[in-house]
């Protein structure tokens, strides 16, 4: 982080570099596991990306200071009751205290506690998504940039616990978070599109809600996650083919490479083509989205739908290819260090940034609305 090899503003300034970094990490996921790859996208896309999307110039400038200090961030959106598949449903509250000119963050119920927050056990900073309340009125989900730890110690009123051992990625900490009347300064509100002035909520740009701009990170995340899933599958196929090319197999005419078995040879050919085709589509989406990111414009509806399609197609293709490959290589798939033990990374990809089934329902719903 401190090296600046990839800056916390490259999502906006150099999106091609941002997406390339994700693919390079995914290439190593079959050998090293997905933990660092997920940690990376939380830091650069969800945490820093949200500050870029809805922070004002002063708040965005803080990203350079955080990078120089090597400060880690987390993105606290998901809650226990809503679950990871329920979108922007938040019950955590951020109540404006006019007397003290600050906000008070609170988890009013157990269901409002944040969960599955990657990097939550180590983060110094946090972007917290909470229901903003001013003068007794709810203004919906808004983002707050806050100190999470100071000097390595949690800020007063914050409680954190571990989500437990996982099947993969145990080098990544996933936390649940409870806020108990945590006071944050008024400047914590990410205020590119809104603010609280003289005790009143003020929308700075008509027709743009902060929650919509927070959702922009889902678009870059969907492309990055889909590319990561496809890259993982490509690498797993490559590693397996290298093994089978050098694995002697008995045949009536003499020993031959395992790769020459007809069903395996055919599977490799189809897998390479399927993964190549979907990656080509995802790279097209990356280029189009990159133009929007650099221009700070909202992607058109057609691109938003195409990104959702790309997320579903990329992840589901990767899952199908890897599953079929696992069935064809027998006991090799049971061995450690083959990459197959890391396949639950694809499970993470399936529900991250929009579960495949929910995205398909969303596409269908939006098409029906357009038809009306």
N, C-alpha and C positions, 0 to 999 in steps of 0.2 A: 504494500500500500504506500509506504513512504517513498519508494523509488520513483513513483509517478509514471511507471511504465504504461499504465492505463490510468487516466485521471478520472476523477469522479464526475467530470463534466463531458467526458467523451461520448456519452450517450447522445448528447446534443451536438457536440462539436465534431465528432468523428465516429458516427454510428457504425461505419464499416469495420473500424478497429474494435469497437465494442462487441459486435457480433462474432468477429473472428476469434477474439479471446475466449468466448464461450465455447466455440467449436473445438479449439485447441485443448481446452480442459476436458471436454467430453471424450476426446480421443484417448485420454488416459484413464477414463472412468472404469473400463473393463479390468484394468490392472490395479488401480489405486482405490477404486470405489468412488461414489458420487459426492461424498461429504464436502470436499473443498469446492467442487463445482457449484453446489447449491449455496454454500456460504458466499461464494464470489458473486452470484447473481443477486443475492439478497443485498449485499453491500452496494453494488454498482447500479442495479436496476431498481429494486424496490425502495431501498432507503434513499440513496442519492438521487435516483430518478424522480422520486416523488418531490423532493426539494426542488429539483429543476422544474418540475411541472407546475407546482403551485406556490413556490416560494418567491418572494420579491428579490430584487437585486442584492440587498444586504444579506438576506438569508442564503442565497446561492453562493455569495462570496465566502460564507463560512465553510463551504465544502473544501476550499483550498487549505484553510487552516486545519480542518480535521484531517485531511490527507497528510499534511506536513507533520502532524502530531501522531499519525498512525492510529487514529481513533476509529473504533469499529462502531457500526450502527445496526439497528434492527428495525423491522417494519411490523408494527403491532396492529394488525387488522383482524385476523381470524379470532372468533370467540367460541367458547364451549357450546353454548346453546345453538347458535346458528350453524356451526360446523364449517368445515373447509369448502363445502360445495354450495354455500348459501349466498355467495356474493357479498355485496356491501351492506350486510345487516349488522349493525352495531348497537349495543346497549350500554357500552362504556360512556359515561357522561363527562362533558367538559363544561362546567357551569361558570359563567362570568360573575366575579365578585366585584361589584361596582365600588364598594367601599375601599377595597384594597387594590383595585385595578389589576386583577390577575384572574387566572382560571384555576378551577379546582377539578382535578381528574379523579373519577371514582368508578369502581366496579360495584354497582348497587346490588347485584345478585351473583350467585356462583356462575350462572349462565353467561354473565357479562365478562367473566375473566378471559383474558386472551390466552390462546393455546396454539401449540405448534409454531411458536415464534422462533425461527432459526436465528442463531447468534444471540438469543435472549439471555443466555447465562454468562455472556462475556462482553456484551455491548456497552460502550461508553455513552452513546447517544441513541435516541429512538425517535422514529416518526410514529406517532400514535394516532390512530383514527378513532375519533370519538364523536358522539352526538353533541353538537354545540348548542348550549342553552343560554339565552340572553333575555333578561327581564321576564323569566318564566316561560318563554317560548322556545320550542325546539326548532333549530335551523338545519337539522340533519347532520350527516357525517362530514367532518372536517379534519384536516391534518394539523398536528402539532409537533414541532421539532423541540425536543427537550433533552436536558441532561438526564441520563439514566443511571450512570455511576459517576462518582467523583472520587478520584484517588483510589479507584478499584472497589469502592463501597457503594452499594445501592443508595439512591436518593431516599430520604425519609418517606415512608408511606408506601413504598413499592415492595411487594413480596414476589419472589420468583421460585419456581420449582422445576425439576426435570420431568420431561414427558415419559421417560423410561427407555429401556433398551429397544433398539430397532433391528430389523433384519439386515439392513445395510446402512452405511453412512454414520456409524457411531462415533466418528471423529467430528461430527457436526452436533453442536448442542441445540436441542429443541426445548423450549421452555414454556411453562404457563406463567402468566403474569397477573397479579392482582394489584389494583390501585386502591388505596385507602385514603381518600381526601388529600391527594398530592397537589400541592400548590406549584403552579408554573407561572412565569411572568407573562404578561400580556403579549410580549414580543414572540412568544412560542407559537402563536397561531400563524400558520403558513398563509401569508396574506397577499399573494399576487392578485387574487380575484375578490377578496373580501377583507373586512376589518371590523373592529368594534370601536366606534368613535363617539365620545361623550355618552357612553352607556348604551349606544344604539348599534344594531347590526347594519353594516353598510356593504352592499354588493358593488364592487368596483366596475365590473363589466356586465352589462345587461345581457341576460340569456346564457351566461356561463356559470355553472355551479361548480364549486371546488371538487365535489365528488365525481363529476364527469371527467375532470382533468386527472384526478387520481387514477381513474380507470384507464388513462392513456398508458400507464405502466404495464397494464395487462396486455396491451397490444405488443409492445416491445418484448415483454416476457413470453408471450405465446410464440413469437417467432424464434426467440432464443431457445426456449424449452423444446420446441419441435425440432429445431436444428440439432440440439444436443442429443435428443432421442435417436434421430437418424444417424448422427455421427457415431454414437455408441454402437448401434446395430452394424454399421459399416465396419467398425473396428473389430467387433466380435466375429463377424463373418470372415474378415481378413485373418485374424488370429487362428480361427478354426481351420480355415483352408490351408494355412501354412503348416499346421499340424498334420492334416490329412494328406497333404502333398508328400509328406515325408514318412507317413505311416504305411509300412508294407502290409498288404492284405493278400491272403492266399486266393488264387483262382485256378481253375483246371489247367490253364495254359502257363502257369507260373506266377510268381509274386508280382503284384502291381500296386501302385499307390492307392490308398483308400479313396482318394478324390476321384478315381476312375469308376467307382461304383455308380451306375447310371442315375439312381434317384438323388444321390448326393451331388453329382456333377450337374444334374438338372436344377437342383435347388440353388446351388451357387450362382448359376447363370441367371435364374429368375430373380434371386435376391439382389444381386448387383444392379440389375435393371430397375427393379421396383424402387430401391433406395436412391438410385441416381435420379430417377424421374421426380420423385417427391422432393429431393434436395434442390433440384433445379427450380421447382415451383416456389419453394421457401426462399431461395435466393432472390427471386423476382420480387417477392413480398418484402424482403429486407431492403432492396433498393428503393421501392416505392415508399415504404415507411420511413426510410432514412431521409428522404426529401422532406417529409412532414416534420421529422424531428429537428432537422437543421433549420427549417423555416418556422418552427414553433407554431405549426398549423394543425388543426384537428383533421385526422384522416377522414376522407369521404366514406359514406356508408358502404359503398362497394368494396373498398379496401378493408374496412372493419370486418365485413362478412368473409372476405377472402382469407383474412388472417385467422379467423375462427375455423374455417375449412382447413387451412394449412396446419393448424395446431392438431386438429382431430386426425387428419390424414397422415401427418408425419408420425405422430406418436403411435397410432394404431397400426400403421405399416411396420414400424420398428418392432412393436410387440409381436405381431404375427410372424415376421421373418425370424426373430430370435426364438420364438416358441417352436416353429417348424424345424429350425436348425437343431435345437436341443433334442428333438425326437429322433433325429437321424444319426446322431453321433454317439449314441449309446452311453456307456459308462464314462466316456471322456467328459461328458457334461456334469458328472458328479465330482470331478476332481477340482481341487483348489487351484487358484491361480490360472484358471482357463478363461475367466471372464464371465462364465455362466453364473457364478456365485454372486455376481453383482447385478443380476437381471432385475431385481426389485427397484433399481434406479428407474426403470421404465414405468413402474407403478407410481413413483413420485411424479414422473413427467405426465402421467395420465390425468392426475387431479390437480397438478400445479397450474396456476393461472387460468383456471377454468376446466372443470372435469369434462371429459369428452362427451358424455351423455347429456350433460346440461348445455354444453355449447350447441349440440345438435338440436336440442329442444329450442334454444334461443334462436337459432337460424330459422327453424320452422315457424316460430312465433312471429319473428320479424317479417318473414315472407307473407304470412297471412295478414298481418297488419298492412303491409304495402298493397296487397291485393284488394283489401277493403277500400 
